[in-house]
Amino acid sequence: MTIDNLATLKDDMIAFIEGHGMRYFPALIPEDTPRVWWNDPEPTLSIVENTKESWKDFVEMAKTAGAPLVCIGEDTLDKTMVELLVSELQEISGGDAFRTELEKVNSLLSQVGKVGHVELAFAHQGVLFVHETATDWYIHYRQIVDTIDHLQEILEEGLDDDFDEDDDEDEV
């Protein structure tokens, strides 16, 4: 069974954390913090299936490490974000070059308002220990975002090179 909304799982995580006598802290977990990622011993293709129960082991590890609280970060898909992705793809392609990708982005509209990604984290000796759970659609969404970011970087580099060549011609 594929899970497409992690809201109930997040509620279960909060109850489990509190059941262990710890507090939870809703947080935006920064990317630039030194971190160690939880690695499940038997990985599967779907992160949701893979982490069905491993998050409980993670919370128990936090308690063993003496963490007084566990941070919880979540990503809920926003309609504005999907519309922005469509706009950026249309701007980059200028035509039908990315028709398939546009269809994939538009299919994400059915996921708007759903929790697609949950991170649990606790700090110990200056390092953030992190466990993440994501739906399949969220993984796909992140891949689309990364692809668009990469394409924009390529286009910007190309424009920078064009300006550099123009500058060189003026100096001669």
C-alpha positions as CSV (number, residue, x, y, z in Angstrom):
1,M,0.0,0.0,0.0
2,T,1.4,3.4,-1.0
3,I,0.9,6.3,1.5
4,D,0.3,9.7,-0.1
5,N,-0.2,11.8,3.0
6,L,2.1,11.6,6.1
7,A,-0.2,13.7,8.3
8,T,-1.4,10.7,10.3
9,L,2.1,9.3,10.6
10,K,3.3,12.6,11.9
11,D,0.6,12.6,14.6
12,D,1.7,9.0,15.5
13,M,5.3,10.2,15.7
14,I,4.3,13.0,18.1
15,A,2.3,10.6,20.3
16,F,5.2,8.1,20.4
17,I,7.7,10.8,21.3
18,E,5.5,12.1,24.1
19,G,4.9,8.5,25.2
20,H,8.6,8.2,25.8
21,G,8.6,11.2,28.1
22,M,10.2,13.6,25.6
23,R,8.9,16.7,24.0
24,Y,8.6,17.5,20.3
25,F,9.6,20.7,18.7
26,P,8.1,21.8,15.4
27,A,11.1,23.1,13.4
28,L,12.5,24.0,10.1
29,I,15.6,21.9,10.2
30,P,18.5,23.8,8.6
31,E,20.4,22.1,5.8
32,D,23.8,23.5,6.8
33,T,23.9,21.9,10.3
34,P,26.4,19.0,10.6
35,R,24.2,15.9,10.4
36,V,24.2,12.1,10.4
37,W,21.4,10.4,8.5
38,W,19.5,7.4,9.8
39,N,20.2,4.4,7.5
40,D,17.8,1.6,7.6
41,P,19.4,-1.9,7.4
42,E,17.0,-3.2,4.7
43,P,16.4,-0.4,2.2
44,T,13.5,-0.7,-0.2
45,L,12.5,1.4,-3.2
46,S,9.9,3.4,-1.3
47,I,11.0,5.5,1.6
48,V,7.6,5.3,3.2
49,E,7.6,1.5,3.2
50,N,11.2,1.5,4.3
51,T,10.5,3.8,7.3
52,K,7.2,2.2,8.4
53,E,8.7,1.4,11.9
54,S,12.3,2.5,11.8
55,W,11.3,6.0,13.0
56,K,10.3,4.3,16.3
57,D,13.9,3.0,16.6
58,F,15.1,6.5,15.9
59,V,13.0,8.0,18.7
60,E,14.2,5.3,21.1
61,M,17.8,6.1,20.1
62,A,17.1,9.8,20.9
63,K,15.9,8.8,24.3
64,T,19.0,6.6,24.9
65,A,21.2,9.5,23.9
66,G,19.5,11.7,26.5
67,A,17.8,14.0,24.1
68,P,15.1,16.0,25.9
69,L,13.2,16.7,22.7
70,V,12.9,15.6,19.1
71,C,12.5,18.2,16.3
72,I,9.9,17.6,13.7
73,G,10.0,19.2,10.3
74,E,7.4,18.7,7.6
75,D,6.8,19.7,4.0
76,T,3.2,20.2,2.8
77,L,2.7,20.7,-0.9
78,D,1.4,24.2,-1.6
79,K,-0.6,25.1,-4.8
80,T,1.5,28.2,-5.3
81,M,4.7,26.1,-5.4
82,V,3.2,23.8,-8.1
83,E,2.1,26.8,-10.1
84,L,5.6,28.3,-9.8
85,L,7.1,25.1,-11.1
86,V,4.8,25.1,-14.1
87,S,5.7,28.7,-14.8
88,E,9.4,28.1,-14.5
89,L,9.3,25.0,-16.8
90,Q,7.3,27.0,-19.4
91,E,9.9,29.9,-19.2
92,I,12.8,27.5,-19.5
93,S,11.4,25.5,-22.4
94,G,9.8,28.2,-24.4
95,G,7.7,25.5,-26.1
96,D,6.8,21.9,-26.0
97,A,10.3,20.6,-25.1
98,F,9.2,19.8,-21.5
99,R,5.6,18.7,-22.2
100,T,6.1,15.5,-20.2
101,E,7.6,17.3,-17.3
102,L,4.7,19.8,-17.3
103,E,2.2,17.0,-17.2
104,K,4.1,15.4,-14.2
105,V,4.1,18.8,-12.4
106,N,0.4,19.3,-13.1
107,S,-0.3,15.8,-11.7
108,L,1.1,17.1,-8.4
109,L,-2.0,19.3,-8.0
110,S,-3.8,16.2,-6.6
111,Q,-1.3,16.2,-3.8
112,V,-1.8,19.9,-2.7
113,G,-2.3,20.2,1.0
114,K,-0.8,16.8,1.8
115,V,2.2,16.2,4.0
116,G,4.8,14.6,1.7
117,H,7.9,14.7,3.9
118,V,8.6,14.5,7.6
119,E,12.0,14.8,9.3
120,L,12.8,13.8,12.9
121,A,16.0,15.1,14.4
122,F,17.8,15.4,17.7
123,A,21.0,17.1,18.6
124,H,23.8,15.2,20.4
125,Q,27.3,16.5,21.0
126,G,27.0,19.1,18.3
127,V,25.7,16.8,15.6
128,L,22.1,16.6,14.4
129,F,20.9,13.1,13.9
130,V,18.1,12.9,11.3
131,H,15.5,10.4,10.2
132,E,13.4,11.2,7.2
133,T,10.2,9.8,5.7
134,A,8.9,10.8,2.3
135,T,6.1,9.8,0.0
136,D,6.8,8.7,-3.6
137,W,5.2,11.8,-5.0
138,Y,7.3,14.0,-2.8
139,I,10.5,12.3,-3.9
140,H,9.4,12.9,-7.5
141,Y,8.5,16.6,-6.7
142,R,12.0,17.2,-5.3
143,Q,13.5,15.6,-8.4
144,I,11.6,18.1,-10.5
145,V,12.6,21.0,-8.4
146,D,16.3,19.9,-8.6
147,T,16.0,19.5,-12.3
148,I,14.6,23.0,-12.8
149,D,17.2,24.5,-10.5
150,H,20.0,22.7,-12.5
151,L,18.5,23.9,-15.9
152,Q,18.3,27.5,-14.6
153,E,22.0,27.3,-13.5
154,I,23.0,26.1,-17.0
155,L,21.0,28.9,-18.6
156,E,22.5,31.5,-16.3
157,E,26.0,30.2,-16.9
158,G,25.3,30.5,-20.7
159,L,24.2,34.0,-20.3
160,D,27.2,34.9,-18.2
161,D,29.5,33.4,-20.9
162,D,27.7,35.5,-23.5
163,F,28.3,38.7,-21.5
164,D,31.9,37.8,-21.0
165,E,32.4,37.3,-24.7
166,D,30.8,40.7,-25.4
167,D,33.1,42.3,-22.9
168,D,36.2,40.7,-24.5
169,E,35.2,42.0,-27.9
170,D,34.8,45.6,-26.6
171,E,38.3,45.5,-25.1
172,V,40.0,44.6,-28.4
